[in-house]
């Protein structure tokens, strides 16, 4: 069975956050975007984890028990091995002087709660690119289908495909799992998210749109329907 290939290595993000629900939410969304996630619930644990295994980026809460995010940031910046480690400070503090204080302490960026997840992800990607860390995105290739995740561009046999945002995410998920059959419910969880209420039949609509965009005249249909089971990125045998 053909396998999708990718030049993507998973960057590691250390999330330092003492609010369990937010930590769970961040882990879910970061892993969904292809990151490897490490956790720390307080400042001391964060420093230990950084010393044991240097992450590619730290998402650091300001208000932590025992040792504040600001002090964690200061200590990380004092150590030669972690002086250039990308840090995004996350906090409920919204005053301009708080942002200035965080940046002056050594944080590379600052985002206030509540924040939009897409905004946070964009900042993470920008910092990783700037730091020279492993690229967040890469290329996914399956047969004659190529997805350039950096450029957000998809081609089939060299022909540019025009996909809507949902169709793009759906195809990206299929390319990461070629040959596997997924039910409508599994696709809803993976592409739309567990917290979004969408009717399962909505998947069928977007599959039709994806097929129309991906399959050109005379080309085999690469989205296989498996009766009573779901859909797969595959070709009928």
N, C-alpha and C positions, 0 to 999 in steps of 0.2 A: 504494500500500500504506500503511495507517495506520502512523504512527510514534508511539512512546512519547515523551512529553515529560517534562522534569525541570527543576526550578528549581535544580538542584544545580550549583555551580561547584566544581571540584576544589581542595581545600586542598592546599598544598604542605608536605611534611614533609622536613626535612633530617635524614638518618640519619648520625650520626657514629660509625663503628664500624670497628675495624681487623681484626676476625675475619670473613674472607670468607664462610664458611658462614652465620654469623648474619646478616650483611648481606643475603645472598641470600634467606634465610628472611623477614626483615623486609620487604624489598622486595615479595616475592611476596604476603604477607598484606596489606600496606598498599594495594598497587595493587588487590588483589581487593576491598577495601572502598571503592574509589573515590578514593583519595588519589593525588596526584602526588608522586613520590619523587625527591629529590636525594640524592647520596651524598658523603661525605668520609671519608677513611681516617685522617686525623690532625687534631690541633687547629688547626694553621696553615691547612690547606686549609679547615677548617670556617669559620674567621674570614673567609677570602677569599670563600667562597661567600655568607656572610651579608652581607658588604659589597656584593657584586655584585648580589644579588637576595634581598631579605628573605623568608624562608619564613614560613609561618603557625605552625610549631611546630618545635622541634628535639628529636630523640631523641639524647641525648648520652651516650656511653660515658665512664665515669670514667677508666679506665686506657687512655690513648692514648700512642702514641710521641711523644717530643719535648715536647709541650705537653699537660698533663693536662686532663681534662674540667672539673675545678674551675677551672683557670686560664682556660679558654675561657669558662666561665660568668661569671667575674669580669669579663673584658674585654667581653663582650656587655652586661653590666649597666652598665658605665661609659659606654657610648655612648648618647647621647640617642635616637638613631634606633631602637635595639634594646633599650632599657631594659625594655620591657614584653613582649618576645618570649617566648612560652611555652616553657619548657624542662623536659623530663623527663630526669632523670639515670638512666642504666642502668648497673648495676655488679654485680660478683660479691661485693662487700663487703656483709656482712649484719648487722654490729653496729649497735645503735641509734645510737651516737654518730656513725657514718658517715652515717646518714640525716640526723641533725641538722646535721652539717657541710655536707652537700650543700644542704640547705634554707637554711642560714644564708649560704651563698655566693651564693644567688640562684635556685636551682632551684625550680620551682613544684611539682614532684612527684618521686618517687624510687621506682624499682622494682628489686628485686634479681633477679639471675640464679640459677637458671633461673626463668622466669616463664611463666605461662599467657598465650597470645596474646590470648585474650578479655579478660583483666584489663588488659593493656596497651592494647588498643583502647578499652576503656571509659574509661580514664584520658585517652587522647588526645581522645576525643569530649568529655569533661567539660571539659577545658582549653580546647578550641576554642570551646565554647559560652560559657564564662566570659570568654574574651578578646574575644568579639564578632567572631571571625573568621568566614569563610564557613561556614555550617552544613555539617556532615559529611553529613547526610542531607537528603532533600527529599521531593518527591512524584513518583511515576511514574504517568503516565496513558496509557491505551491504550483507545480506544473508551469503553465505560462502566465500565472497570475502573480503580480508583484505589488506589495503594499509598502510604500516608503513612508514610515511613520513620522520621520522628521518633517518631511514636506507635506504630509497629509495628502498623498497622491497615490492613486491606484491605477495600474495598467494591466491589460490582458493582451498578450501577444503584441506588446508595444503600443496598443491602443488605449488612450486615456479614458478612464471610466468616470462618470459623473454620479456621485453617490450623495444622498442626503445624510445628515448627521447620524441618524439611527441606523441606516443601512451600512454606513461606514463602521460603526461599532459592532454591528452584527457580523459583518464580514471579518473584522479584526478578530473577533472571538472564534469564528470558525477556522481562520488561518492559524490560530494558536492551538487548535485542537482538531486537526484534519482527520477525517475518517470516523470520528466519534459521532454517535447519534445523540441528539439532545431533545428532550421533550419541550413543549411550549413553556411549561412552568420553569424548567431549567434555564431556558433562554431569557425568560422575563427576569429571573433573578440575576443572571450574569450581565445582561445588556441594559435593562431598565433599572435594576436595583430592587432589593427586597422591600424597601419602604415606599415604593411607588405602586399605586393600585392601577393596574392595566388589565383589561380583559385578555385572556389567553388567545382569543381569536385575532387580536391585534397583531400577534406574531405572524399570522398567515398573510396579512396585508403587507407587512414589511418584507417578508420572504418573496412575495410576488414582485415588489418593487426592486428588490435586490437581484432577482433573476433577470428582470427586464434590463437592468443596467449592466449586468455582468456577462450575460450570454448574447453574443453577436450572431448574425446570420450564419448558419452552417456550423456553429460551434456547439459542442456537447454541453448539456445542462450540468453544471458542476454543483448545484444544490440538490441533493437527493432527498426525496420525500420517502420516509419509511412509515408505511401504514400503521396506525395505532401506536406509533412510537415517537415520531418527530422528524427532525431534519439533520442533515450532515453535509459537510463539505466533502463531496465524493462524486464519482461518476458511475452511472449505472453499468454493471458488468454485463 
